[in-house]
Amino acid sequence: MIDLASESRPEVLRQVALLQQQENQKLLRRITELVARLAALEGQDATAALQLELMRLEEQLAQARQKLFGRSSEQRHPPAAAAAEAKPSEKPEPRGHGPRPQPTLPTLEVVHALDEADRTCPACGGELAEMAGQHEESEEIDVVERSYRLVRHKRKKYRCACGGCIDTAIGPPKLIPGGRYSVDLAVSVAVAKYVDHLPLARQVRQMARAGLTTDTQTLWDQLVALERHLAPSYAALHRHVLEAPVIGADETTWPLLDRGGTKRWYAWSIAAPDAVFYRVDPSRSAKAAAAILGDYAGVVVADGYGAYATLARERPFTLAHCWAHVRRKLVEAEPAYPQASHALDLIAALYAVEAECADADPAVHLAARRERSKPLVDTFRTWLDREPALPQSALGKAIAYADGLWAGLVLFLDDPAIPLDNNATERALRGLVVGRKNHYGSKSLRGTQVAALFYSLGESAKLAGLEPAAYLAEATRRAIAQPGAVTLPRDLATA
């Protein structure tokens, strides 16, 4: 028995490594023997079967090395031929940046003068005279710390000499009747949590440092009050997204911190070019997909998750599929199967066509897809049909994935409105995912509803080019003034 506590620890570790190596060799010989027997029973060439099995083992080793030492990025290194063609004189773009313009910041001009004692010439002792209009200028970006204040509103009262009428001046709009917190403060809490991903407990600590004493329950009450006023706008946003001819659909996990433990719920999203809508559901089934898609009859771009395909057989929408997901599976296979690089180069060429036509007229875009993209897709299809691969290998799975979604992958060739991938929807989910990592999901069903509303309205405001805080404040004030009023981000973006 090896004593790991002995003083000759390097020697002990060497013996352990040798024993492990011997055990691996035994397992490899056993695998070789079993593969040969299986090939003989099935009437196959034992050598070919063994080579395929060794390829599978090499693939697993490559994947393990990638997980341990590789980058998580999906970017690929340029092909050797492309690197050789690069001109030596080409210099990489400079890193970093210089001073950035700040057109939206208020400007405060501060004039600095010499002290009286310094206004003497060191050469002759004479008095220095000011050079009118001459300055040396420099800029610095300063910070104004957040502060809170207690605003005491005094509403004047009026009466008629006849004694028949007493009236009172109108005060500011109240989020909660008789409430003590302003609309702007409630909005700042919502933006901090659902746009900047700052949990309520951290906000309470920040407020305490600025002199405001409050607690998480009080802040939560403000969020719930905001949600009640904005609920009609949230429902209208759902309808607005479903009016788009092409939408993206995706989902991700959303934890529900129940007393019995954490439950895995799902945040479903549908995205149009100018808005995104979220709904949190306990299920990842086709029924949950139906709840968010409703009676939508346009084109849904999604990944290969089966719930969308199941629903597409029952509903009138057309299901298109995402080339980025096909690419990811091929990128995973490429380290062990260099032949995947050919397929990846074809997909890169498809994206190059899209980049060139990003701002083109739809008719021009469609013509480019038919003339340039279709031959690339046809070549990719031929590669899928002819490339041999073990079904359980990474390459085999990538090929099967693309083959199974082929009908939806080629729809973009005949409709310039259908994007090549569903990356826009995934980008829209990014804020929700960052929030999930920071405040760990929701503590109740009500919490999921509030989170879905604020993520939907906040992310849609950003897509419309609006500051989320300004949009939420204006939409809330309109809803207070006229209960049930609907204000979508696009309404303020075009105002």
Order of alpha helices (4+ residues) and beta strands (2+ residues): alpha-alpha-alpha-beta-beta-alpha-alpha-alpha-beta-beta-beta-alpha-beta-alpha-beta-alpha-alpha-alpha-alpha-alpha-alpha-alpha-alpha-alpha-alpha
